[in-house]
């Protein structure tokens, strides 16, 4: 998947990305993403492990997490917690922006 394709993905709750697309976009290995799912930090839309799909809103957080992992050499066991925090920050920023626009 190239960056042009990334630009055409709508990053919201209505769109989904496959497990492999998320791996390609994030730079995480399949094993690392599976650990994030097993920890409950990354929640698939579908429950079948052989065909996991995720809400596209995870793309930004997972890419940020990948950069933080590389920049700060984060331990694998800290990634789940970090992803939860990143998603929470994005949710709070969205709510704040929504309030400020009214």
ChimeraX attribute file (.defattr): number of C-alpha atoms within 10 A of each C-alpha:
attribute: neighborCount
match mode: 1-to-1
recipient: residues
	/A:1	10
	/A:2	8
	/A:3	8
	/A:4	8
	/A:5	9
	/A:6	13
	/A:7	9
	/A:8	8
	/A:9	14
	/A:10	13
	/A:11	17
	/A:12	12
	/A:13	11
	/A:14	9
	/A:15	13
	/A:16	22
	/A:17	21
	/A:18	17
	/A:19	19
	/A:20	16
	/A:21	15
	/A:22	24
	/A:23	19
	/A:24	14
	/A:25	20
	/A:26	20
	/A:27	15
	/A:28	17
	/A:29	13
	/A:30	14
	/A:31	10
	/A:32	16
	/A:33	22
	/A:34	15
	/A:35	17
	/A:36	21
	/A:37	16
	/A:38	12
	/A:39	14
	/A:40	14
	/A:41	18
	/A:42	20
	/A:43	16
	/A:44	19
	/A:45	14
	/A:46	13
	/A:47	10
	/A:48	9
	/A:49	11
	/A:50	8
	/A:51	12
	/A:52	17
	/A:53	21
	/A:54	20
	/A:55	20
	/A:56	19
	/A:57	19
	/A:58	22
	/A:59	23
	/A:60	16
	/A:61	21
	/A:62	24
	/A:63	17
	/A:64	15
	/A:65	21
	/A:66	19
	/A:67	15
	/A:68	14
	/A:69	17
	/A:70	9
	/A:71	9
	/A:72	8
	/A:73	10
	/A:74	15
	/A:75	8
	/A:76	11
	/A:77	12
	/A:78	11
	/A:79	22
	/A:80	21
	/A:81	13
	/A:82	19
	/A:83	21
	/A:84	15
	/A:85	14
	/A:86	18
	/A:87	18
	/A:88	13
	/A:89	13
	/A:90	14
	/A:91	12
	/A:92	12
	/A:93	12
	/A:94	12
	/A:95	11
	/A:96	11
	/A:97	11
	/A:98	10
	/A:99	9
	/A:100	8
	/A:101	6
	/A:102	5
